[in-house]
């Protein structure tokens, strides 16, 4: 069951890793591709939100409290990092 949380967390981490340089590019891209970059960033945002939600839902299925606490720490850390980046998407 731990894989049902580990995989969404890896997806979240990968999307956050891709989101960071994308946000840095946003003010530098030509106007003609600005829409494409914004769409890509929104897709990453949806991937992060969806995978974090999946991880949280699957946490309720794990009975090992130590494992749950470890995953909760990872979820919280990803959420904090995402929240910091998310303000740049507005």
JOTAKA-V802033 format. One record per pair of residues at least 24 apart in sequence whose C-alpha atoms are under 10 Angstrom apart, sorted by the first residue. I is the first residue (numbers start at 1). J is the second residue. If there is no record, write none. Layout:
BEGIN
{{I,J} {I,J}}
END
This chain:
BEGIN
{{1,58} {1,59} {1,61} {1,62} {1,63} {2,55} {2,58} {2,59} {2,61} {2,62} {2,64} {2,67} {2,68} {2,71} {3,55} {3,58} {4,54} {4,55} {4,57} {4,58} {4,59} {4,61} {4,62} {5,51} {5,52} {5,53} {5,54} {5,55} {5,56} {5,57} {5,58} {5,59} {5,61} {5,62} {5,68} {5,71} {5,72} {5,75} {6,55} {6,58} {6,71} {6,74} {7,51} {7,54} {7,55} {8,47} {8,48} {8,50} {8,51} {8,52} {8,53} {8,54} {8,55} {8,56} {8,58} {8,75} {9,48} {9,51} {9,52} {9,53} {9,54} {9,55} {9,56} {9,71} {9,74} {9,75} {9,78} {10,48} {10,51} {10,52} {11,44} {11,47} {11,48} {11,50} {11,51} {11,52} {12,44} {12,45} {12,46} {12,47} {12,48} {12,49} {12,50} {12,51} {12,52} {12,53} {12,55} {12,75} {12,78} {12,79} {12,82} {13,48} {13,51} {13,52} {13,74} {13,75} {13,77} {13,78} {13,79} {13,81} {13,82} {14,44} {14,47} {14,48} {15,41} {15,43} {15,44} {15,45} {15,46} {15,47} {15,48} {15,49} {15,51} {15,82} {16,41} {16,44} {16,45} {16,47} {16,48} {16,78} {16,79} {16,81} {16,82} {16,85} {16,86} {17,44} {17,82} {18,44} {19,43} {19,44} {19,45} {19,48} {19,82} {19,85} {19,86} {19,89} {20,82} {20,85} {20,86} {20,88} {23,85} {23,86} {23,88} {23,89} {24,88} {26,88} {26,89} {38,89} {41,86} {41,89} {42,86} {42,89} {45,82} {45,85} {45,86} {45,89} {48,78} {48,79} {48,82} {49,79} {49,82} {51,75} {52,76} {52,78} {52,79}}
END
